[in-house]
Amino acid sequence: MITMKAQISLELLIVFAIFLVVIMFSLSSLQGITQRNNEFYQKLEMAMIFEDIADASDNVCVLGPGNVRKVKVPTEINISKTGDNITVIGNGQNYSRYIACNIEPTTIQGTIKVQNNAGTIEYVK
């Protein structure tokens, strides 16, 4: 027959084991949520970088030769023109938007100058 002290100890061990299982599931769920949030943040950051580059390119295109805008690009991206669209590729993501001027294809990172050189948009470090 189990004594009263042994029964209480056994019950505490069972409760503690259940507590540890709940903590493990909670940490696993938290890790998954954190990973999804990081992926979403990276996509959002790339969309913002694309918008900055596309807006600067569109501005210098419309304003004509000799115009310059500066843009910060924290990660390496490729810029090209596909049909009538500027295409920006980086971190496995691809963005595209209409632009009237020609684009000088390039790979950039850091603070760059977006400039209109006789109707062609160039990206200079």
JOSULTA-V603480 format. One record per residue. RES is the residue in one letter. PSI is psi in radians with two decimals (none if undefined). OMEGA is omega as a letter, one per 40 degrees, with the letter a starting at -180 (999 if undefined). NEAR is the number of other ideal C-beta (glycine too) atoms within 10 Angstrom. Layout:
res->RES psi->PSI omega->OMEGA near->NEAR
res->RES psi->PSI omega->OMEGA near->NEAR
This chain:
res->M psi->2.41 omega->a near->4
res->I psi->2.37 omega->i near->9
res->T psi->2.92 omega->a near->8
res->M psi->-0.70 omega->a near->7
res->K psi->-0.72 omega->i near->8
res->A psi->-0.67 omega->i near->10
res->Q psi->-0.73 omega->i near->11
res->I psi->-0.71 omega->i near->11
res->S psi->-0.73 omega->i near->12
res->L psi->-0.74 omega->i near->11
res->E psi->-0.72 omega->i near->10
res->L psi->-0.69 omega->i near->10
res->L psi->-0.71 omega->i near->10
res->I psi->-0.80 omega->i near->10
res->V psi->-0.73 omega->i near->10
res->F psi->-0.71 omega->i near->10
res->A psi->-0.74 omega->i near->10
res->I psi->-0.72 omega->i near->10
res->F psi->-0.77 omega->i near->10
res->L psi->-0.68 omega->i near->10
res->V psi->-0.75 omega->i near->10
res->V psi->-0.72 omega->i near->10
res->I psi->-0.74 omega->i near->10
res->M psi->-0.78 omega->i near->10
res->F psi->-0.66 omega->i near->10
res->S psi->-0.79 omega->i near->10
res->L psi->-0.68 omega->i near->10
res->S psi->-0.77 omega->i near->10
res->S psi->-0.73 omega->i near->10
res->L psi->-0.68 omega->i near->10
res->Q psi->-0.73 omega->i near->10
res->G psi->-0.72 omega->i near->10
res->I psi->-0.75 omega->i near->10
res->T psi->-0.74 omega->i near->10
res->Q psi->-0.77 omega->i near->10
res->R psi->-0.67 omega->i near->10
res->N psi->-0.71 omega->i near->10
res->N psi->-0.72 omega->i near->10
res->E psi->-0.75 omega->i near->10
res->F psi->-0.73 omega->i near->10
res->Y psi->-0.75 omega->i near->10
res->Q psi->-0.72 omega->i near->15
res->K psi->-0.75 omega->i near->13
res->L psi->-0.72 omega->i near->10
res->E psi->-0.75 omega->i near->15
res->M psi->-0.67 omega->i near->21
res->A psi->-0.68 omega->i near->13
res->M psi->-0.71 omega->i near->10
res->I psi->-0.79 omega->i near->21
res->F psi->-0.81 omega->i near->23
res->E psi->-0.72 omega->i near->13
res->D psi->-0.81 omega->a near->17
res->I psi->-0.79 omega->a near->25
res->A psi->-0.73 omega->i near->22
res->D psi->-0.79 omega->i near->14
res->A psi->-0.74 omega->i near->21
res->S psi->-0.77 omega->i near->27
res->D psi->-0.73 omega->i near->19
res->N psi->-0.87 omega->a near->14
res->V psi->-0.47 omega->i near->22
res->C psi->-0.85 omega->a near->21
res->V psi->-0.67 omega->a near->12
res->L psi->-0.27 omega->i near->12
res->G psi->3.10 omega->a near->11
res->P psi->2.50 omega->i near->12
res->G psi->-0.19 omega->i near->10
res->N psi->2.52 omega->a near->16
res->V psi->2.48 omega->i near->15
res->R psi->2.58 omega->i near->18
res->K psi->2.47 omega->a near->11
res->V psi->2.40 omega->i near->18
res->K psi->2.25 omega->a near->10
res->V psi->1.75 omega->a near->20
res->P psi->-0.32 omega->a near->12
res->T psi->2.70 omega->a near->13
res->E psi->2.26 omega->i near->12
res->I psi->2.75 omega->i near->22
res->N psi->2.36 omega->i near->13
res->I psi->2.34 omega->i near->24
res->S psi->3.09 omega->i near->15
res->K psi->2.21 omega->i near->18
res->T psi->1.89 omega->a near->10
res->G psi->-2.16 omega->i near->7
res->D psi->0.21 omega->a near->10
res->N psi->2.51 omega->i near->15
res->I psi->2.32 omega->a near->22
res->T psi->2.22 omega->i near->19
res->V psi->2.20 omega->a near->25
res->I psi->2.24 omega->i near->17
res->G psi->2.54 omega->a near->23
res->N psi->0.65 omega->i near->13
res->G psi->0.22 omega->i near->8
res->Q psi->2.67 omega->a near->15
res->N psi->2.18 omega->i near->13
res->Y psi->2.57 omega->a near->18
res->S psi->2.51 omega->i near->17
res->R psi->2.59 omega->a near->16
res->Y psi->2.43 omega->i near->10
res->I psi->2.43 omega->a near->18
res->A psi->-0.54 omega->a near->11
res->C psi->2.88 omega->i near->19
res->N psi->2.71 omega->a near->14
res->I psi->2.37 omega->i near->19
res->E psi->1.89 omega->a near->15
res->P psi->2.45 omega->a near->11
res->T psi->2.93 omega->i near->15
res->T psi->2.24 omega->a near->12
res->I psi->2.80 omega->i near->20
res->Q psi->2.56 omega->a near->13
res->G psi->-2.83 omega->i near->11
res->T psi->2.14 omega->a near->11
res->I psi->2.76 omega->i near->21
res->K psi->2.24 omega->i near->14
res->V psi->2.03 omega->a near->25
res->Q psi->2.62 omega->i near->20
res->N psi->1.98 omega->i near->21
res->N psi->1.62 omega->i near->16
res->A psi->0.74 omega->i near->10
res->G psi->-0.05 omega->i near->11
res->T psi->2.23 omega->i near->14
res->I psi->2.18 omega->i near->25
res->E psi->2.64 omega->i near->18
res->Y psi->1.96 omega->a near->21
res->V psi->2.38 omega->i near->12
res->K psi->none omega->999 near->10
